[in-house]
Amino acid sequence: MRLTLNAGPWAGFALAAMLAMTTPQLVLAGGWTLDAGQLSASLDIVHTQFDRVKKFDGHTGKTGDVTFVSTGISFEFGLYDWVTVFASVPYEVSSRDGTAAGPSLDRRKGETNLGDGRLGLRVRIFDEFDDDLATVALSGAIKTPLSNYDEHKLHSLGDGQTDLELKLGVGRMFTLFGLEHFVSVDAGYRWRIGDPGDEIFAFGEVGTYVTPDLAVRLFVDGVDSRSGLGLESPAFGAEAAATGLPPFPKVEEDAVRVGGGLSYALTENTDLGLFYAQNVDADNTSVDTVFGLSISIRR
């Protein structure tokens, strides 16, 4: 039962890396786009761990240690100055310590396979560098499984179905007290083609360049499912008993995650990012702790 918040925690690192150069670079967050013909590639390693879940009645359930390690490759390319294509392919490894009782009928064997890939397009509508109030873009993306993993697990690599999403991104860079700062907000709607309910999601962050090469940032990321089963609810148990499988893709998962990170320009075209995040609110989902590392290259 893995909940992926918004576009992932690398959205903020993309923005921080972007600020290292005069021209906007990576655009997973906010409204920025790449220059025409510009290419960016990123290697992202994310470690997610939890040992408890919040059930339908608000009580906490112990699960034993569950971990995910996702190694993803992301690409972005500027078709035009105002249009950017982006894609990502993750390779996932998950495991679960079966010493503690968990949600009904959960199978404890780990998973190793390709996860859910993403392909999308961002179109910039307004540009702060053209004297608009902020940079604004509209983006659409499709997410789909890249392997035949088992979605009926607490430590599944995904939900086993295709999502479509539409998102509005707004960003602004500014100078205050002699330092460069940035702020961005993304909000959108995700149509889930399958059993899980649709989702409303949002991502916001603020950051500061404390030196020309080093940025610090804080972010909040949230998702609200519009329908679904309560985790360990009577309906959840009845479906599990009828099918012999825990109905995790149908669970109504809601969460808010807060985190912070650093981005450092190793060279003119290479950036290193680190981040930490924690779920501060969770309903029908896991209480995650997340660490990550990202290395991005532009040309």
Salt bridges, closest charged atoms under 4 A:
ASP57 OD2 - HIS59 ND1 3.09
GLU92 OE1 - ARG2 NH1 2.75
ASP106 OD2 - ARG96 NH1 2.16
GLU111 OE2 - LYS153 NZ 2.83
ASP116 OD2 - LYS143 NZ 3.26
ASP127 OD2 - ARG124 NH2 3.41
ASP150 OD2 - ARG107 NH2 2.52
GLU151 OE2 - HIS152 NE2 3.68
ASP159 OD1 - LYS143 NZ 2.87
ASP159 OD2 - ARG192 NH2 2.08
ASP163 OD2 - LYS143 NZ 3.20
ASP163 OD1 - ARG192 NE 3.56
GLU165 OE2 - ARG118 NH2 3.01
GLU165 OE1 - ARG190 NH2 3.06
ASP186 OD2 - LYS167 NZ 3.92
GLU199 OE1 - ARG190 NH1 2.58
GLU199 OE2 - ARG192 NH1 3.02
GLU205 OE1 - ARG217 NE 2.63
ASP224 OD2 - ARG226 NH1 2.61
GLU239 OE2 - LYS250 NZ 2.37
ASP271 OD2 - ARG298 NH1 2.02
ASP288 OD2 - ARG257 NH2 3.17
